[in-house]
Amino acid sequence: MFAEKSPSLSAPADFIGIQEGFGPLHAEELYNLLTPVGAHPAGSTVSRTTLEKHGFKYFPGSPGR
């Protein structure tokens, strides 16, 4: 059995913009994946929250929070 490698701290994704919040939902940074992350294939658009759930801490091109 092989141990799964821990991910790099930098998300393998390009920042594409911010989805504005609405009502109780807050604004969310969006990224296009350069490589698969979890069940999300390369090319998918995911939120910063999704990337954080997979252990990423640095977000290239992000305006930050």
MODELLER restraints for C-alpha pairs under 7 A, 6 or more apart:
rsr = mdl.restraints
at = mdl.atoms
rsr.add(forms.Gaussian(group=physical.xy_distance, feature=features.Distance(at['CA:9:A'], at['CA:56:A']), mean=4.82, stdev=0.5))
rsr.add(forms.Gaussian(group=physical.xy_distance, feature=features.Distance(at['CA:9:A'], at['CA:57:A']), mean=5.25, stdev=0.5))
rsr.add(forms.Gaussian(group=physical.xy_distance, feature=features.Distance(at['CA:9:A'], at['CA:58:A']), mean=5.98, stdev=0.5))
rsr.add(forms.Gaussian(group=physical.xy_distance, feature=features.Distance(at['CA:10:A'], at['CA:56:A']), mean=5.79, stdev=0.5))
rsr.add(forms.Gaussian(group=physical.xy_distance, feature=features.Distance(at['CA:10:A'], at['CA:57:A']), mean=6.11, stdev=0.5))
rsr.add(forms.Gaussian(group=physical.xy_distance, feature=features.Distance(at['CA:10:A'], at['CA:58:A']), mean=4.50, stdev=0.5))
rsr.add(forms.Gaussian(group=physical.xy_distance, feature=features.Distance(at['CA:10:A'], at['CA:59:A']), mean=6.04, stdev=0.5))
rsr.add(forms.Gaussian(group=physical.xy_distance, feature=features.Distance(at['CA:11:A'], at['CA:51:A']), mean=6.85, stdev=0.5))
rsr.add(forms.Gaussian(group=physical.xy_distance, feature=features.Distance(at['CA:11:A'], at['CA:56:A']), mean=5.41, stdev=0.5))
rsr.add(forms.Gaussian(group=physical.xy_distance, feature=features.Distance(at['CA:11:A'], at['CA:58:A']), mean=6.06, stdev=0.5))
rsr.add(forms.Gaussian(group=physical.xy_distance, feature=features.Distance(at['CA:11:A'], at['CA:59:A']), mean=5.52, stdev=0.5))
rsr.add(forms.Gaussian(group=physical.xy_distance, feature=features.Distance(at['CA:12:A'], at['CA:33:A']), mean=6.06, stdev=0.5))
rsr.add(forms.Gaussian(group=physical.xy_distance, feature=features.Distance(at['CA:12:A'], at['CA:34:A']), mean=5.41, stdev=0.5))
rsr.add(forms.Gaussian(group=physical.xy_distance, feature=features.Distance(at['CA:12:A'], at['CA:35:A']), mean=6.12, stdev=0.5))
rsr.add(forms.Gaussian(group=physical.xy_distance, feature=features.Distance(at['CA:13:A'], at['CA:31:A']), mean=5.77, stdev=0.5))
rsr.add(forms.Gaussian(group=physical.xy_distance, feature=features.Distance(at['CA:13:A'], at['CA:32:A']), mean=5.33, stdev=0.5))
rsr.add(forms.Gaussian(group=physical.xy_distance, feature=features.Distance(at['CA:13:A'], at['CA:33:A']), mean=4.28, stdev=0.5))
rsr.add(forms.Gaussian(group=physical.xy_distance, feature=features.Distance(at['CA:13:A'], at['CA:34:A']), mean=5.07, stdev=0.5))
rsr.add(forms.Gaussian(group=physical.xy_distance, feature=features.Distance(at['CA:14:A'], at['CA:31:A']), mean=5.28, stdev=0.5))
rsr.add(forms.Gaussian(group=physical.xy_distance, feature=features.Distance(at['CA:14:A'], at['CA:32:A']), mean=5.29, stdev=0.5))
rsr.add(forms.Gaussian(group=physical.xy_distance, feature=features.Distance(at['CA:14:A'], at['CA:33:A']), mean=6.61, stdev=0.5))
rsr.add(forms.Gaussian(group=physical.xy_distance, feature=features.Distance(at['CA:14:A'], at['CA:60:A']), mean=6.42, stdev=0.5))
rsr.add(forms.Gaussian(group=physical.xy_distance, feature=features.Distance(at['CA:14:A'], at['CA:61:A']), mean=6.71, stdev=0.5))
rsr.add(forms.Gaussian(group=physical.xy_distance, feature=features.Distance(at['CA:15:A'], at['CA:30:A']), mean=6.12, stdev=0.5))
rsr.add(forms.Gaussian(group=physical.xy_distance, feature=features.Distance(at['CA:15:A'], at['CA:31:A']), mean=4.46, stdev=0.5))
rsr.add(forms.Gaussian(group=physical.xy_distance, feature=features.Distance(at['CA:15:A'], at['CA:32:A']), mean=6.65, stdev=0.5))
rsr.add(forms.Gaussian(group=physical.xy_distance, feature=features.Distance(at['CA:15:A'], at['CA:60:A']), mean=6.61, stdev=0.5))
rsr.add(forms.Gaussian(group=physical.xy_distance, feature=features.Distance(at['CA:15:A'], at['CA:61:A']), mean=5.32, stdev=0.5))
rsr.add(forms.Gaussian(group=physical.xy_distance, feature=features.Distance(at['CA:15:A'], at['CA:62:A']), mean=5.78, stdev=0.5))
rsr.add(forms.Gaussian(group=physical.xy_distance, feature=features.Distance(at['CA:16:A'], at['CA:30:A']), mean=5.78, stdev=0.5))
rsr.add(forms.Gaussian(group=physical.xy_distance, feature=features.Distance(at['CA:16:A'], at['CA:31:A']), mean=5.35, stdev=0.5))
rsr.add(forms.Gaussian(group=physical.xy_distance, feature=features.Distance(at['CA:16:A'], at['CA:32:A']), mean=6.80, stdev=0.5))
rsr.add(forms.Gaussian(group=physical.xy_distance, feature=features.Distance(at['CA:17:A'], at['CA:29:A']), mean=6.01, stdev=0.5))
rsr.add(forms.Gaussian(group=physical.xy_distance, feature=features.Distance(at['CA:17:A'], at['CA:30:A']), mean=5.54, stdev=0.5))
rsr.add(forms.Gaussian(group=physical.xy_distance, feature=features.Distance(at['CA:18:A'], at['CA:27:A']), mean=6.62, stdev=0.5))
rsr.add(forms.Gaussian(group=physical.xy_distance, feature=features.Distance(at['CA:18:A'], at['CA:28:A']), mean=5.56, stdev=0.5))
rsr.add(forms.Gaussian(group=physical.xy_distance, feature=features.Distance(at['CA:18:A'], at['CA:29:A']), mean=4.47, stdev=0.5))
rsr.add(forms.Gaussian(group=physical.xy_distance, feature=features.Distance(at['CA:18:A'], at['CA:30:A']), mean=5.77, stdev=0.5))
rsr.add(forms.Gaussian(group=physical.xy_distance, feature=features.Distance(at['CA:19:A'], at['CA:27:A']), mean=5.54, stdev=0.5))
rsr.add(forms.Gaussian(group=physical.xy_distance, feature=features.Distance(at['CA:19:A'], at['CA:28:A']), mean=5.26, stdev=0.5))
rsr.add(forms.Gaussian(group=physical.xy_distance, feature=features.Distance(at['CA:19:A'], at['CA:29:A']), mean=6.36, stdev=0.5))
rsr.add(forms.Gaussian(group=physical.xy_distance, feature=features.Distance(at['CA:19:A'], at['CA:30:A']), mean=6.89, stdev=0.5))
rsr.add(forms.Gaussian(group=physical.xy_distance, feature=features.Distance(at['CA:20:A'], at['CA:27:A']), mean=4.46, stdev=0.5))
rsr.add(forms.Gaussian(group=physical.xy_distance, feature=features.Distance(at['CA:20:A'], at['CA:28:A']), mean=6.71, stdev=0.5))
rsr.add(forms.Gaussian(group=physical.xy_distance, feature=features.Distance(at['CA:21:A'], at['CA:27:A']), mean=4.02, stdev=0.5))
rsr.add(forms.Gaussian(group=physical.xy_distance, feature=features.Distance(at['CA:28:A'], at['CA:47:A']), mean=6.41, stdev=0.5))
rsr.add(forms.Gaussian(group=physical.xy_distance, feature=features.Distance(at['CA:28:A'], at['CA:48:A']), mean=6.92, stdev=0.5))
rsr.add(forms.Gaussian(group=physical.xy_distance, feature=features.Distance(at['CA:29:A'], at['CA:47:A']), mean=5.71, stdev=0.5))
rsr.add(forms.Gaussian(group=physical.xy_distance, feature=features.Distance(at['CA:29:A'], at['CA:48:A']), mean=5.48, stdev=0.5))
rsr.add(forms.Gaussian(group=physical.xy_distance, feature=features.Distance(at['CA:30:A'], at['CA:45:A']), mean=6.58, stdev=0.5))
rsr.add(forms.Gaussian(group=physical.xy_distance, feature=features.Distance(at['CA:30:A'], at['CA:46:A']), mean=5.70, stdev=0.5))
rsr.add(forms.Gaussian(group=physical.xy_distance, feature=features.Distance(at['CA:30:A'], at['CA:47:A']), mean=4.56, stdev=0.5))
rsr.add(forms.Gaussian(group=physical.xy_distance, feature=features.Distance(at['CA:30:A'], at['CA:48:A']), mean=6.14, stdev=0.5))
rsr.add(forms.Gaussian(group=physical.xy_distance, feature=features.Distance(at['CA:31:A'], at['CA:45:A']), mean=5.43, stdev=0.5))
rsr.add(forms.Gaussian(group=physical.xy_distance, feature=features.Distance(at['CA:31:A'], at['CA:46:A']), mean=5.41, stdev=0.5))
rsr.add(forms.Gaussian(group=physical.xy_distance, feature=features.Distance(at['CA:31:A'], at['CA:47:A']), mean=6.11, stdev=0.5))
rsr.add(forms.Gaussian(group=physical.xy_distance, feature=features.Distance(at['CA:32:A'], at['CA:43:A']), mean=5.63, stdev=0.5))
rsr.add(forms.Gaussian(group=physical.xy_distance, feature=features.Distance(at['CA:32:A'], at['CA:44:A']), mean=5.52, stdev=0.5))
rsr.add(forms.Gaussian(group=physical.xy_distance, feature=features.Distance(at['CA:32:A'], at['CA:45:A']), mean=4.43, stdev=0.5))
rsr.add(forms.Gaussian(group=physical.xy_distance, feature=features.Distance(at['CA:32:A'], at['CA:46:A']), mean=6.42, stdev=0.5))
rsr.add(forms.Gaussian(group=physical.xy_distance, feature=features.Distance(at['CA:33:A'], at['CA:42:A']), mean=4.98, stdev=0.5))
rsr.add(forms.Gaussian(group=physical.xy_distance, feature=features.Distance(at['CA:33:A'], at['CA:43:A']), mean=5.00, stdev=0.5))
rsr.add(forms.Gaussian(group=physical.xy_distance, feature=features.Distance(at['CA:33:A'], at['CA:44:A']), mean=5.51, stdev=0.5))
rsr.add(forms.Gaussian(group=physical.xy_distance, feature=features.Distance(at['CA:33:A'], at['CA:45:A']), mean=6.40, stdev=0.5))
rsr.add(forms.Gaussian(group=physical.xy_distance, feature=features.Distance(at['CA:34:A'], at['CA:42:A']), mean=5.18, stdev=0.5))
rsr.add(forms.Gaussian(group=physical.xy_distance, feature=features.Distance(at['CA:34:A'], at['CA:43:A']), mean=6.11, stdev=0.5))
rsr.add(forms.Gaussian(group=physical.xy_distance, feature=features.Distance(at['CA:35:A'], at['CA:41:A']), mean=6.81, stdev=0.5))
rsr.add(forms.Gaussian(group=physical.xy_distance, feature=features.Distance(at['CA:35:A'], at['CA:42:A']), mean=4.39, stdev=0.5))
rsr.add(forms.Gaussian(group=physical.xy_distance, feature=features.Distance(at['CA:36:A'], at['CA:42:A']), mean=4.51, stdev=0.5))
